[in-house]
Amino acid sequence: MADPELKRLSLHDLHVALGGKMVPFAGYEMPVQYPAGVMKEHLHTRSAAGVFDVSHMGQVILRPKTDMVALALAFEAMMPVDVLGLAEGRQRYGLFTNDTGGIIDDLMFANCGDHLFVVVNAACKEADVAHMRACLSDVATVEYIENRVLLALQGPQAGEVLARLVPKVFAMRFMDVARPVWNGCEIWVSRSGYTGEDGFEISLPESSAEAFAKTLLDQPEVMPIGLGARDSLRLEAGLCLYGHDIETMTSPVEASLNWALQKSRRIGDRAGGFPGADRILAEFAAGPKRLRVGLRPEGRAPMREGTELFTIDGDRIGIVTSGGFGPSVEAPVAMGYVFASSATVGTVLLGEVRGKRLAVTVCDLPFYPTRYKR
Amino acid sequence: MKYTEDHEWLRVDGDLVVVGITEHAATQLGDVVFVELPETETMVASGDEVVVIESVKAASDILAPVDGEIVEVNLKLLDAPGLVNDDPLGAAWFFKIKVDDLAVLDQFMDEDQYNDLIA
């Protein structure tokens, strides 16, 4: 079974011991589910807390050669996002764009005072590191970190659980970052995640990771959660999966990510100056031709990625990019791209599933209310 | 009870064959969230795709194991697809099929042979 091409997580043996079903994902053997199964893992994360191993993602430190301002401005030249205005101790969502305004990757970055800490998608991480080295080498060193584990602890009880082990995290708010100490080991904590729930992402050295993960799993509220539930949780939260809902042809405006494009990059002396600015700013002003919307199929049949969408009159107007069953919504949910003329909330469309055209309604995102600790 | 290589079980009920999926198959599928059943009074041939099962992971089909007429389907599964995981060998049967000759079942595996297959 073991594919020599696949990398193993530092905590591989722990996942196997927990009964994790390991599958290939983004070049790694990853736990897709544990014995509880996707449905129970999903619902447990929404009602208590779940721990996810997301060590396949790329962790990168950008250390300025001279000063943080020069680094922030150079980083801003890579994406339509305000880096300079991000306060120390805060994290923000970002998007690398290409010259045609498409998305190379989405990412999280944090201002840690004397450097930026960046987390990128697993499948893109090598290309992202090369891209950052090409764009930032005059002003920063780009350190790709390979010896730290990244865990996510997500759910309404995540705050209580982590504060029991690391009291300093109690005061953190959504998108804060901090570096408290657990058991003599500095851990890098952000109050964020990708499930729509309150929670944390925790980076820590491989040498402490197993003890820390086991301590988390010993807490009565906590279950291990696999990639399967991670996908249904992020889908219900209306969050994009890179390579599916966003990719090199889709712009941030088409992806309905206008909230991620701060005003300082659209208007004033730092407006533009990022790859694809002409297209992105034009679409922001005039509205895109097609855009990402939420979709609620009327029956119980899930509309999965690739499902073609039609108007009631039979014109093909879009496609589903992520879809499945939402365990907390208790119904199928999907996201996809449709022409702007069909994107109004409440519009009834048809999705073709196994040759049958089934009704599906355009709806607001998220499908399940987010519960971040603001 | 007889078993197919496609992990279906077949149980004789009078002159009908009741068809469901094995516990092994249900576990492999994961949590079932949607079941699409055939129309009753339809003639099917062995190998026809007659049922669609969608789990949280993916869609898969159940094939007609034998030639015959679908005479009854388990409508409970439409509202409670999770029965497939909770009681695959009992409450979660999918359809009943009328065959010309029950001897057609002789070609399928018995429980020991099936257990060897999935071992």
Interface residues (C-beta under 8 A of the other chain):
Chain A: Q33 G37 V38 M39 K40 G228 S232 R300 A301 P302 R304 G324 F325 P327 P332 R354
Chain B: G30 D31 V33 F34 E36 V52 E54 V56 K57 A58 A59 L78 P81 N85
